[in-house]
């Protein structure tokens, strides 16, 4: 399995409200509300940590979920958000990713 790296796009605005993240795309002003699991991924998306490590450390450690299912769901989520310009997704570390 090829490692996948994820980072927050610099073309967004985001705010944490409770345990959910509200994200707005600067591209088209679309507003997204991320649930607590997606918020964990969002907060850990530093461009340097493989998605599989994020899932293991942040999702499997905090939620009752099968690791294989959690990874597949996380990959589907980040691919969707990357297609919308909210996240950056790569097979290599993303060196210029914004810092949390």
SEKOL-228360 format. One record per atom (N, C-alpha, C, O): residue in three letters; residue number from 1; atom name; chain; x, y, z. Coordinates in Angstrom, 3 decimals, always signed. Atoms other than C-alpha are relative to their C-alpha. Layout:
{rec "ALA",NUM,"CA","A",{X,Y,Z}}
...
This chain:
{rec "UNK",1,"N","A",{+0.847,-1.186,+0.000}}
{rec "UNK",1,"CA","A",{+0.000,+0.000,+0.000}}
{rec "UNK",1,"C","A",{+0.891,+1.247,+0.000}}
{rec "UNK",1,"O","A",{+1.777,+1.389,+0.842}}
{rec "UNK",2,"N","A",{-0.744,-1.248,+0.092}}
{rec "UNK",2,"CA","A",{+1.388,+3.378,-1.033}}
{rec "UNK",2,"C","A",{-0.451,+0.946,+1.105}}
{rec "UNK",2,"O","A",{-1.650,+1.156,+1.285}}
{rec "UNK",3,"N","A",{+0.421,-0.953,-1.029}}
{rec "UNK",3,"CA","A",{+1.466,+5.857,+1.851}}
{rec "UNK",3,"C","A",{-0.664,+1.220,-0.636}}
{rec "UNK",3,"O","A",{-0.272,+1.668,-1.714}}
{rec "UNK",4,"N","A",{+0.687,-1.218,+0.446}}
{rec "UNK",4,"CA","A",{-0.882,+8.815,+1.446}}
{rec "UNK",4,"C","A",{+0.224,+1.066,+1.060}}
{rec "UNK",4,"O","A",{+0.126,+0.793,+2.256}}
{rec "UNK",5,"N","A",{-0.227,-1.122,-0.904}}
{rec "UNK",5,"CA","A",{-0.133,+12.206,+2.970}}
{rec "UNK",5,"C","A",{-1.088,+1.025,-0.256}}
{rec "UNK",5,"O","A",{-1.528,+1.217,-1.389}}
{rec "UNK",6,"N","A",{+1.102,-0.953,+0.103}}
{rec "UNK",6,"CA","A",{-2.745,+14.833,+3.671}}
{rec "UNK",6,"C","A",{+0.369,+1.276,+0.751}}
{rec "UNK",6,"O","A",{+0.971,+1.239,+1.824}}
{rec "UNK",7,"N","A",{-0.245,-1.304,-0.608}}
{rec "UNK",7,"CA","A",{-2.514,+18.548,+4.430}}
{rec "UNK",7,"C","A",{-1.201,+0.901,-0.266}}
{rec "UNK",7,"O","A",{-1.931,+0.715,-1.239}}
{rec "UNK",8,"N","A",{+1.062,-0.981,+0.199}}
{rec "UNK",8,"CA","A",{-4.963,+21.394,+4.836}}
{rec "UNK",8,"C","A",{+0.395,+0.952,-1.130}}
{rec "UNK",8,"O","A",{+1.543,+1.389,-1.209}}
{rec "UNK",9,"N","A",{-0.250,-0.942,+1.086}}
{rec "UNK",9,"CA","A",{-5.252,+23.599,+1.767}}
{rec "UNK",9,"C","A",{+0.174,+1.402,+0.569}}
{rec "UNK",9,"O","A",{-0.498,+1.764,+1.535}}
{rec "UNK",10,"N","A",{-0.131,-1.386,-0.453}}
{rec "UNK",10,"CA","A",{-4.058,+27.174,+2.205}}
{rec "UNK",10,"C","A",{-1.162,+0.885,-0.474}}
{rec "UNK",10,"O","A",{-1.287,+2.030,-0.038}}
{rec "UNK",11,"N","A",{+1.100,-0.779,+0.572}}
{rec "UNK",11,"CA","A",{-7.165,+28.312,+0.272}}
{rec "UNK",11,"C","A",{-1.320,-0.265,+0.724}}
{rec "UNK",11,"O","A",{-2.364,-0.418,+0.090}}
{rec "UNK",12,"N","A",{+1.191,+0.253,-0.798}}
{rec "UNK",12,"CA","A",{-9.622,+27.741,+3.116}}
{rec "UNK",12,"C","A",{+0.018,+0.891,+1.243}}
{rec "UNK",12,"O","A",{+1.039,+1.478,+1.602}}
{rec "UNK",13,"N","A",{+0.117,-0.611,-1.324}}
{rec "UNK",13,"CA","A",{-10.862,+29.320,+6.311}}
{rec "UNK",13,"C","A",{-0.665,-1.053,+0.882}}
{rec "UNK",13,"O","A",{-1.599,-1.726,+0.445}}
{rec "UNK",14,"N","A",{+0.551,+1.045,-0.877}}
{rec "UNK",14,"CA","A",{-11.608,+27.076,+9.303}}
{rec "UNK",14,"C","A",{-0.091,+0.505,+1.428}}
{rec "UNK",14,"O","A",{+0.693,+1.350,+1.861}}
{rec "UNK",15,"N","A",{+0.209,-0.352,-1.404}}
{rec "UNK",15,"CA","A",{-12.886,+27.394,+12.860}}
{rec "UNK",15,"C","A",{-0.551,-1.222,+0.721}}
{rec "UNK",15,"O","A",{-1.467,-1.884,+0.232}}
{rec "UNK",16,"N","A",{+0.478,+1.101,-0.831}}
{rec "UNK",16,"CA","A",{-13.352,+24.781,+15.571}}
{rec "UNK",16,"C","A",{-1.134,+0.502,+0.878}}
{rec "UNK",16,"O","A",{-0.978,+1.477,+1.613}}
{rec "UNK",17,"N","A",{+1.156,-0.318,-0.829}}
{rec "UNK",17,"CA","A",{-16.787,+24.927,+17.198}}
{rec "UNK",17,"C","A",{-0.394,-1.267,+0.741}}
{rec "UNK",17,"O","A",{-0.950,-2.191,+0.147}}
{rec "UNK",18,"N","A",{+0.239,+1.217,-0.770}}
{rec "UNK",18,"CA","A",{-17.135,+22.398,+20.000}}
{rec "UNK",18,"C","A",{+0.943,-1.075,-0.481}}
{rec "UNK",18,"O","A",{+2.159,-0.878,-0.481}}
{rec "UNK",19,"N","A",{-0.848,+1.075,+0.510}}
{rec "UNK",19,"CA","A",{-15.882,+19.108,+18.599}}
{rec "UNK",19,"C","A",{-0.138,-0.169,-1.511}}
{rec "UNK",19,"O","A",{+0.226,-1.210,-2.057}}
{rec "UNK",20,"N","A",{+0.140,+0.019,+1.452}}
{rec "UNK",20,"CA","A",{-16.689,+19.949,+14.959}}
{rec "UNK",20,"C","A",{+0.761,+1.166,-0.618}}
{rec "UNK",20,"O","A",{+0.850,+2.248,-0.037}}
{rec "UNK",21,"N","A",{-0.724,-1.026,+0.735}}
{rec "UNK",21,"CA","A",{-14.662,+21.902,+12.429}}
{rec "UNK",21,"C","A",{-0.894,+0.536,-1.104}}
{rec "UNK",21,"O","A",{-1.500,-0.229,-1.854}}
{rec "UNK",22,"N","A",{+0.727,-0.665,+1.082}}
{rec "UNK",22,"CA","A",{-16.359,+24.420,+10.149}}
{rec "UNK",22,"C","A",{+1.067,+0.496,-0.984}}
{rec "UNK",22,"O","A",{+1.981,+1.223,-0.596}}
{rec "UNK",23,"N","A",{-0.991,-0.330,+1.010}}
{rec "UNK",23,"CA","A",{-14.422,+24.851,+6.886}}
{rec "UNK",23,"C","A",{-0.701,+0.669,-1.172}}
{rec "UNK",23,"O","A",{-1.748,+0.209,-1.628}}
{rec "UNK",24,"N","A",{+0.552,-0.678,+1.169}}
{rec "UNK",24,"CA","A",{-15.082,+27.301,+4.057}}
{rec "UNK",24,"C","A",{+1.046,+0.023,-1.099}}
{rec "UNK",24,"O","A",{+2.197,+0.402,-0.879}}
{rec "UNK",25,"N","A",{-0.868,-0.020,+1.166}}
{rec "UNK",25,"CA","A",{-13.583,+26.939,+0.623}}
{rec "UNK",25,"C","A",{+0.058,+1.416,-0.564}}
{rec "UNK",25,"O","A",{-0.975,+2.038,-0.809}}
{rec "UNK",26,"N","A",{-0.158,-1.316,+0.619}}
{rec "UNK",26,"CA","A",{-12.156,+30.173,-0.762}}
{rec "UNK",26,"C","A",{-0.311,-0.061,-1.491}}
{rec "UNK",26,"O","A",{-0.609,+0.958,-2.114}}
{rec "UNK",27,"N","A",{+0.247,+0.169,+1.437}}
{rec "UNK",27,"CA","A",{-12.642,+28.750,-4.251}}
{rec "UNK",27,"C","A",{-1.437,+0.337,-0.356}}
{rec "UNK",27,"O","A",{-1.686,+1.054,-1.326}}
{rec "UNK",28,"N","A",{+1.397,-0.226,+0.350}}
{rec "UNK",28,"CA","A",{-16.441,+28.793,-4.169}}
{rec "UNK",28,"C","A",{-0.882,+0.335,+1.203}}
{rec "UNK",28,"O","A",{-2.109,+0.292,+1.102}}
{rec "UNK",29,"N","A",{+0.709,-0.367,-1.233}}
{rec "UNK",29,"CA","A",{-17.423,+29.823,-0.609}}
{rec "UNK",29,"C","A",{-0.907,-1.104,+0.534}}
{rec "UNK",29,"O","A",{-1.852,-0.826,+1.273}}
{rec "UNK",30,"N","A",{+0.757,+1.126,-0.527}}
{rec "UNK",30,"CA","A",{-18.807,+26.341,+0.084}}
{rec "UNK",30,"C","A",{+0.385,-0.216,+1.452}}
{rec "UNK",30,"O","A",{+1.561,-0.144,+1.811}}
{rec "UNK",31,"N","A",{-0.216,+0.222,-1.427}}
{rec "UNK",31,"CA","A",{-19.201,+25.640,+3.793}}
{rec "UNK",31,"C","A",{-0.145,-1.482,+0.310}}
{rec "UNK",31,"O","A",{-1.099,-2.123,-0.129}}
{rec "UNK",32,"N","A",{+0.017,+1.398,-0.413}}
{rec "UNK",32,"CA","A",{-18.414,+22.216,+5.274}}
{rec "UNK",32,"C","A",{+0.022,-0.075,+1.513}}
{rec "UNK",32,"O","A",{+0.712,+0.712,+2.161}}
{rec "UNK",33,"N","A",{-0.061,+0.291,-1.428}}
{rec "UNK",33,"CA","A",{-19.069,+20.924,+8.785}}
{rec "UNK",33,"C","A",{+0.558,-1.408,+0.136}}
{rec "UNK",33,"O","A",{-0.039,-2.374,-0.340}}
{rec "UNK",34,"N","A",{-0.630,+1.295,-0.185}}
{rec "UNK",34,"CA","A",{-16.726,+18.115,+9.763}}
{rec "UNK",34,"C","A",{-0.408,-0.587,+1.341}}
{rec "UNK",34,"O","A",{-0.347,+0.091,+2.367}}
{rec "UNK",35,"N","A",{+0.376,+0.662,-1.240}}
{rec "UNK",35,"CA","A",{-17.925,+15.605,+12.336}}
{rec "UNK",35,"C","A",{+1.256,-0.234,+0.856}}
{rec "UNK",35,"O","A",{+2.364,+0.036,+0.394}}
{rec "UNK",36,"N","A",{-1.173,+0.174,-0.871}}
{rec "UNK",36,"CA","A",{-15.646,+14.702,+15.294}}
{rec "UNK",36,"C","A",{+1.103,-0.887,-0.586}}
{rec "UNK",36,"O","A",{+2.283,-0.603,-0.380}}
{rec "UNK",37,"N","A",{-1.022,+0.862,+0.598}}
{rec "UNK",37,"CA","A",{-13.872,+11.897,+13.392}}
{rec "UNK",37,"C","A",{+0.737,+0.755,-1.108}}
{rec "UNK",37,"O","A",{+1.967,+0.735,-1.154}}
{rec "UNK",38,"N","A",{-0.620,-0.773,+1.073}}
{rec "UNK",38,"CA","A",{-13.244,+14.079,+10.332}}
{rec "UNK",38,"C","A",{+0.825,+1.159,+0.570}}
{rec "UNK",38,"O","A",{+1.858,+1.522,+0.009}}
{rec "UNK",39,"N","A",{-0.752,-1.079,-0.647}}
{rec "UNK",39,"CA","A",{-12.121,+16.888,+12.651}}
{rec "UNK",39,"C","A",{+1.342,-0.511,+0.507}}
{rec "UNK",39,"O","A",{+2.344,+0.196,+0.404}}
{rec "UNK",40,"N","A",{-1.273,+0.596,-0.451}}
{rec "UNK",40,"CA","A",{-9.465,+14.569,+14.154}}
{rec "UNK",40,"C","A",{+0.972,-0.112,-1.174}}
{rec "UNK",40,"O","A",{+2.152,+0.215,-1.042}}
{rec "UNK",41,"N","A",{-0.852,+0.117,+1.185}}
{rec "UNK",41,"CA","A",{-8.136,+13.882,+10.659}}
{rec "UNK",41,"C","A",{+0.455,+1.376,-0.451}}
{rec "UNK",41,"O","A",{+1.629,+1.578,-0.758}}
{rec "UNK",42,"N","A",{-0.311,-1.371,+0.414}}
{rec "UNK",42,"CA","A",{-8.296,+17.572,+9.754}}
{rec "UNK",42,"C","A",{+1.106,+0.597,+0.872}}
{rec "UNK",42,"O","A",{+2.063,+1.178,+0.361}}
{rec "UNK",43,"N","A",{-0.974,-0.589,-0.915}}
{rec "UNK",43,"CA","A",{-6.355,+18.612,+12.839}}
{rec "UNK",43,"C","A",{+1.378,-0.641,-0.128}}
{rec "UNK",43,"O","A",{+2.388,+0.020,+0.115}}
{rec "UNK",44,"N","A",{-1.275,+0.700,+0.131}}
{rec "UNK",44,"CA","A",{-3.645,+16.001,+12.204}}
{rec "UNK",44,"C","A",{+0.604,+0.117,-1.402}}
{rec "UNK",44,"O","A",{+1.724,-0.343,-1.623}}
{rec "UNK",45,"N","A",{-0.437,-0.077,+1.398}}
{rec "UNK",45,"CA","A",{-3.311,+16.791,+8.472}}
{rec "UNK",45,"C","A",{+1.130,+1.020,-0.145}}
{rec "UNK",45,"O","A",{+0.902,+2.179,-0.494}}
{rec "UNK",46,"N","A",{-1.147,-0.901,+0.016}}
{rec "UNK",46,"CA","A",{+0.200,+18.251,+8.590}}
{rec "UNK",46,"C","A",{+0.861,-0.140,-1.253}}
{rec "UNK",46,"O","A",{+1.843,+0.585,-1.407}}
{rec "UNK",47,"N","A",{-0.759,+0.195,+1.219}}
{rec "UNK",47,"CA","A",{+1.465,+16.994,+5.221}}
{rec "UNK",47,"C","A",{+1.207,-0.906,+0.167}}
{rec "UNK",47,"O","A",{+1.795,-1.334,-0.827}}
{rec "UNK",48,"N","A",{-1.179,+0.820,-0.267}}
{rec "UNK",48,"CA","A",{+4.232,+14.968,+6.879}}
{rec "UNK",48,"C","A",{-0.340,-1.369,+0.575}}
{rec "UNK",48,"O","A",{+0.455,-2.302,+0.469}}
{rec "UNK",49,"N","A",{+0.407,+1.245,-0.644}}
{rec "UNK",49,"CA","A",{+2.322,+12.230,+8.700}}
{rec "UNK",49,"C","A",{-0.859,-0.814,-0.955}}
{rec "UNK",49,"O","A",{-1.862,-0.308,-1.459}}
{rec "UNK",50,"N","A",{+0.833,+0.826,+0.890}}
{rec "UNK",50,"CA","A",{+1.000,+9.337,+6.594}}
{rec "UNK",50,"C","A",{-1.415,-0.156,+0.564}}
{rec "UNK",50,"O","A",{-1.613,-0.229,+1.777}}
{rec "UNK",51,"N","A",{+1.398,+0.141,-0.405}}
{rec "UNK",51,"CA","A",{-2.778,+8.992,+6.666}}
{rec "UNK",51,"C","A",{-0.193,-1.230,+0.873}}
{rec "UNK",51,"O","A",{-0.956,-1.179,+1.838}}
{rec "UNK",52,"N","A",{+0.142,+1.223,-0.805}}
{rec "UNK",52,"CA","A",{-2.441,+5.432,+8.030}}
{rec "UNK",52,"C","A",{+0.424,+0.243,+1.449}}
{rec "UNK",52,"O","A",{-0.187,-0.296,+2.371}}
{rec "UNK",53,"N","A",{-0.447,-0.322,-1.363}}
{rec "UNK",53,"CA","A",{-0.525,+6.809,+11.045}}
{rec "UNK",53,"C","A",{-1.012,+0.894,+0.711}}
{rec "UNK",53,"O","A",{-1.258,+0.727,+1.906}}
{rec "UNK",54,"N","A",{+1.031,-0.870,-0.579}}
{rec "UNK",54,"CA","A",{-3.151,+9.514,+11.610}}
{rec "UNK",54,"C","A",{-1.189,-0.839,+0.448}}
{rec "UNK",54,"O","A",{-1.711,-0.660,+1.548}}
{rec "UNK",55,"N","A",{+1.145,+0.852,-0.332}}
{rec "UNK",55,"CA","A",{-5.903,+6.910,+11.527}}
{rec "UNK",55,"C","A",{+0.303,-0.827,+1.250}}
{rec "UNK",55,"O","A",{-0.527,-0.921,+2.154}}
{rec "UNK",56,"N","A",{-0.352,+0.835,-1.149}}
{rec "UNK",56,"CA","A",{-4.068,+4.654,+13.970}}
{rec "UNK",56,"C","A",{+0.068,+0.818,+1.295}}
{rec "UNK",56,"O","A",{-0.491,+0.422,+2.318}}
{rec "UNK",57,"N","A",{-0.233,-0.799,-1.208}}
{rec "UNK",57,"CA","A",{-3.084,+7.400,+16.417}}
{rec "UNK",57,"C","A",{-1.204,+0.822,+0.444}}
{rec "UNK",57,"O","A",{-1.414,+1.007,+1.643}}
{rec "UNK",58,"N","A",{+1.075,-0.919,-0.348}}
{rec "UNK",58,"CA","A",{-6.151,+9.632,+16.267}}
{rec "UNK",58,"C","A",{-1.394,-0.616,-0.068}}
{rec "UNK",58,"O","A",{-2.259,-0.275,+0.739}}
{rec "UNK",59,"N","A",{+1.332,+0.561,+0.176}}
{rec "UNK",59,"CA","A",{-9.104,+7.556,+15.073}}
{rec "UNK",59,"C","A",{-0.148,-1.302,+0.795}}
{rec "UNK",59,"O","A",{-1.034,-1.428,+1.640}}
{rec "UNK",60,"N","A",{+0.105,+1.287,-0.706}}
{rec "UNK",60,"CA","A",{-8.487,+4.014,+16.296}}
{rec "UNK",60,"C","A",{+0.229,+0.149,+1.495}}
{rec "UNK",60,"O","A",{-0.342,-0.602,+2.286}}
{rec "UNK",61,"N","A",{-0.280,-0.215,-1.414}}
{rec "UNK",61,"CA","A",{-7.152,+5.335,+19.600}}
{rec "UNK",61,"C","A",{-1.167,+0.654,+0.736}}
{rec "UNK",61,"O","A",{-1.305,+0.473,+1.945}}
{rec "UNK",62,"N","A",{+1.065,-0.767,-0.643}}
{rec "UNK",62,"CA","A",{-10.221,+7.508,+20.279}}
{rec "UNK",62,"C","A",{-1.418,-0.476,-0.308}}
{rec "UNK",62,"O","A",{-2.367,-0.071,+0.362}}
{rec "UNK",63,"N","A",{+1.317,+0.466,+0.396}}
{rec "UNK",63,"CA","A",{-13.104,+5.708,+18.564}}
{rec "UNK",63,"C","A",{+0.045,-1.520,-0.157}}
{rec "UNK",63,"O","A",{+1.070,-2.078,-0.549}}
{rec "UNK",64,"N","A",{+0.064,+1.453,+0.177}}
{rec "UNK",64,"CA","A",{-14.217,+2.080,+18.531}}
{rec "UNK",64,"C","A",{-0.290,-0.304,-1.462}}
{rec "UNK",64,"O","A",{-1.428,-0.214,-1.924}}
{rec "UNK",65,"N","A",{+0.131,+0.270,+1.433}}
{rec "UNK",65,"CA","A",{-13.581,+1.145,+14.924}}
{rec "UNK",65,"C","A",{+1.119,-0.947,-0.425}}
{rec "UNK",65,"O","A",{+2.233,-0.892,+0.098}}
{rec "UNK",66,"N","A",{-0.974,+0.907,+0.582}}
{rec "UNK",66,"CA","A",{-11.804,-1.569,+12.969}}
{rec "UNK",66,"C","A",{+1.033,+0.813,-0.788}}
{rec "UNK",66,"O","A",{+0.643,+1.676,-1.573}}
{rec "UNK",67,"N","A",{-1.016,-0.787,+0.701}}
{rec "UNK",67,"CA","A",{-8.445,-0.216,+11.664}}
{rec "UNK",67,"C","A",{-0.138,+0.011,-1.521}}
{rec "UNK",67,"O","A",{+0.044,+1.057,-2.143}}
{rec "UNK",68,"N","A",{+0.138,+0.044,+1.462}}
{rec "UNK",68,"CA","A",{-9.037,-1.385,+8.074}}
{rec "UNK",68,"C","A",{-1.189,+0.831,-0.464}}
{rec "UNK",68,"O","A",{-1.104,+1.544,-1.464}}
{rec "UNK",69,"N","A",{+1.191,-0.789,+0.327}}
{rec "UNK",69,"CA","A",{-12.519,+0.139,+8.008}}
{rec "UNK",69,"C","A",{+0.277,+1.483,+0.208}}
{rec "UNK",69,"O","A",{-0.096,+2.314,-0.619}}
{rec "UNK",70,"N","A",{-0.322,-1.407,-0.302}}
{rec "UNK",70,"CA","A",{-11.263,+3.353,+9.627}}
{rec "UNK",70,"C","A",{+0.883,+0.598,-1.085}}
{rec "UNK",70,"O","A",{+0.656,+1.729,-1.515}}
{rec "UNK",71,"N","A",{-0.883,-0.519,+1.046}}
{rec "UNK",71,"CA","A",{-8.492,+3.720,+7.048}}
{rec "UNK",71,"C","A",{-0.753,+0.209,-1.305}}
{rec "UNK",71,"O","A",{-0.599,+1.248,-1.947}}
{rec "UNK",72,"N","A",{+0.741,-0.132,+1.261}}
{rec "UNK",72,"CA","A",{-10.788,+3.100,+4.085}}
{rec "UNK",72,"C","A",{-0.969,+1.179,+0.049}}
{rec "UNK",72,"O","A",{-1.086,+1.930,-0.920}}
{rec "UNK",73,"N","A",{+0.914,-1.136,-0.158}}
{rec "UNK",73,"CA","A",{-13.364,+5.578,+5.419}}
{rec "UNK",73,"C","A",{+0.770,+1.322,-0.023}}
{rec "UNK",73,"O","A",{+0.320,+2.295,-0.629}}
{rec "UNK",74,"N","A",{-0.816,-1.217,-0.025}}
{rec "UNK",74,"CA","A",{-10.622,+8.151,+6.080}}
{rec "UNK",74,"C","A",{+0.506,+0.341,-1.392}}
{rec "UNK",74,"O","A",{+0.506,+1.507,-1.788}}
{rec "UNK",75,"N","A",{-0.482,-0.240,+1.361}}
{rec "UNK",75,"CA","A",{-9.205,+7.720,+2.583}}
{rec "UNK",75,"C","A",{-1.117,+0.542,-0.884}}
{rec "UNK",75,"O","A",{-0.893,+1.465,-1.667}}
{rec "UNK",76,"N","A",{+1.147,-0.503,+0.767}}
{rec "UNK",76,"CA","A",{-12.656,+8.206,+1.048}}
{rec "UNK",76,"C","A",{-0.280,+1.458,+0.357}}
{rec "UNK",76,"O","A",{-0.523,+2.280,-0.526}}
{rec "UNK",77,"N","A",{+0.232,-1.379,-0.457}}
{rec "UNK",77,"CA","A",{-13.134,+11.361,+3.152}}
{rec "UNK",77,"C","A",{+1.043,+0.951,-0.567}}
{rec "UNK",77,"O","A",{+0.684,+1.980,-1.139}}
{rec "UNK",78,"N","A",{-1.030,-0.936,+0.447}}
{rec "UNK",78,"CA","A",{-9.777,+12.927,+2.283}}
{rec "UNK",78,"C","A",{+0.022,+0.133,-1.522}}
{rec "UNK",78,"O","A",{+0.339,+1.204,-2.040}}
{rec "UNK",79,"N","A",{+0.089,-0.107,+1.460}}
{rec "UNK",79,"CA","A",{-10.174,+12.103,-1.418}}
{rec "UNK",79,"C","A",{-1.131,+0.941,-0.397}}
{rec "UNK",79,"O","A",{-0.979,+1.735,-1.325}}
{rec "UNK",80,"N","A",{+1.135,-0.883,+0.275}}
{rec "UNK",80,"CA","A",{-13.566,+13.844,-1.401}}
{rec "UNK",80,"C","A",{+0.359,+1.453,+0.309}}
{rec "UNK",80,"O","A",{+0.085,+2.349,-0.490}}
{rec "UNK",81,"N","A",{-0.372,-1.372,-0.372}}
{rec "UNK",81,"CA","A",{-12.226,+16.895,+0.436}}
{rec "UNK",81,"C","A",{+1.111,+0.540,-0.895}}
{rec "UNK",81,"O","A",{+1.143,+1.739,-1.174}}
{rec "UNK",82,"N","A",{-1.039,-0.439,+0.932}}
{rec "UNK",82,"CA","A",{-9.176,+17.023,-1.841}}
{rec "UNK",82,"C","A",{-0.612,+0.389,-1.347}}
{rec "UNK",82,"O","A",{-0.184,+1.363,-1.965}}
{rec "UNK",83,"N","A",{+0.676,-0.321,+1.261}}
{rec "UNK",83,"CA","A",{-11.453,+16.983,-4.898}}
{rec "UNK",83,"C","A",{-0.714,+1.347,+0.080}}
{rec "UNK",83,"O","A",{-0.911,+2.009,-0.939}}
{rec "UNK",84,"N","A",{+0.683,-1.277,-0.205}}
{rec "UNK",84,"CA","A",{-13.231,+20.007,-3.419}}
{rec "UNK",84,"C","A",{+0.963,+1.142,+0.337}}
{rec "UNK",84,"O","A",{+0.529,+2.272,+0.563}}
{rec "UNK",85,"N","A",{-0.998,-1.027,-0.271}}
{rec "UNK",85,"CA","A",{-9.951,+21.884,-2.775}}
{rec "UNK",85,"C","A",{+0.168,+0.325,+1.471}}
{rec "UNK",85,"O","A",{+0.788,+1.332,+1.811}}
{rec "UNK",86,"N","A",{-0.074,-0.244,-1.440}}
{rec "UNK",86,"CA","A",{-10.251,+21.622,+1.014}}
{rec "UNK",86,"C","A",{+1.277,-0.589,+0.590}}
{rec "UNK",86,"O","A",{+1.878,-0.001,+1.489}}
{rec "UNK",87,"N","A",{-1.226,+0.663,-0.446}}
{rec "UNK",87,"CA","A",{-7.336,+19.210,+1.546}}
{rec "UNK",87,"C","A",{+0.920,-0.214,-1.187}}
{rec "UNK",87,"O","A",{+0.477,-0.223,-2.335}}
{rec "UNK",88,"N","A",{-0.991,+0.404,+0.988}}
{rec "UNK",88,"CA","A",{-4.148,+18.421,-0.347}}
{rec "UNK",88,"C","A",{+0.315,-1.468,+0.275}}
{rec "UNK",88,"O","A",{+0.454,-1.853,+1.436}}
{rec "UNK",89,"N","A",{-0.249,+1.430,-0.154}}
{rec "UNK",89,"CA","A",{-3.471,+14.707,-0.942}}
{rec "UNK",89,"C","A",{+1.130,-0.390,-0.934}}
{rec "UNK",89,"O","A",{+1.128,-0.024,-2.109}}
{rec "UNK",90,"N","A",{-1.171,+0.362,+0.790}}
{rec "UNK",90,"CA","A",{-0.191,+13.199,-2.135}}
{rec "UNK",90,"C","A",{+0.532,-1.368,+0.412}}
{rec "UNK",90,"O","A",{+0.248,-1.855,+1.507}}
{rec "UNK",91,"N","A",{-0.691,+1.248,-0.314}}
{rec "UNK",91,"CA","A",{+1.816,+9.964,-2.308}}
{rec "UNK",91,"C","A",{+1.339,+0.272,+0.685}}
{rec "UNK",91,"O","A",{+2.021,-0.662,+1.107}}
{rec "UNK",92,"N","A",{-1.250,-0.405,-0.638}}
{rec "UNK",92,"CA","A",{+4.783,+11.914,-0.874}}
{rec "UNK",92,"C","A",{-0.306,+1.079,+1.029}}
{rec "UNK",92,"O","A",{-1.333,+1.751,+0.935}}
{rec "UNK",93,"N","A",{+0.224,-1.086,-0.970}}
{rec "UNK",93,"CA","A",{+5.143,+14.254,+2.115}}
{rec "UNK",93,"C","A",{-0.181,+1.341,-0.723}}
{rec "UNK",93,"O","A",{+0.390,+1.576,-1.787}}
{rec "UNK",94,"N","A",{+0.318,-1.315,+0.572}}
{rec "UNK",94,"CA","A",{+3.845,+17.764,+1.424}}
{rec "UNK",94,"C","A",{+0.784,+1.026,+0.817}}
{rec "UNK",94,"O","A",{+0.324,+1.451,+1.877}}
{rec "UNK",95,"N","A",{-0.890,-0.818,-0.824}}
{rec "UNK",95,"CA","A",{+6.717,+20.018,+2.578}}
{rec "UNK",95,"C","A",{-0.502,+1.402,+0.307}}
{rec "UNK",95,"O","A",{-0.151,+1.963,+1.346}}
{rec "UNK",96,"N","A",{+0.448,-1.373,-0.235}}
{rec "UNK",96,"CA","A",{+4.962,+23.366,+2.251}}
{rec "UNK",96,"C","A",{-1.366,+0.083,+0.651}}
{rec "UNK",96,"O","A",{-2.040,+1.110,+0.574}}
{rec "UNK",97,"N","A",{+1.322,+0.022,-0.635}}
{rec "UNK",97,"CA","A",{+1.866,+22.331,+4.184}}
{rec "UNK",97,"C","A",{-0.052,+0.985,+1.156}}
{rec "UNK",97,"O","A",{+0.927,+1.130,+1.888}}
{rec "UNK",98,"N","A",{+0.162,-0.911,-1.128}}
{rec "UNK",98,"CA","A",{+0.517,+24.911,+6.643}}
{rec "UNK",98,"C","A",{+0.143,-0.765,+1.315}}
{rec "UNK",98,"O","A",{-0.281,-1.916,+1.418}}
{rec "UNK",99,"N","A",{-0.184,+0.612,-1.309}}
{rec "UNK",99,"CA","A",{+1.433,+24.164,+10.254}}
{rec "UNK",99,"C","A",{-1.261,+0.174,+0.840}}
{rec "UNK",99,"O","A",{-1.943,+1.194,+0.746}}
{rec "UNK",100,"N","A",{+1.194,-0.115,-0.856}}
{rec "UNK",100,"CA","A",{-1.333,+23.425,+12.793}}
{rec "UNK",100,"C","A",{+0.151,+1.076,+1.050}}
{rec "UNK",100,"O","A",{-0.763,+1.296,+1.844}}
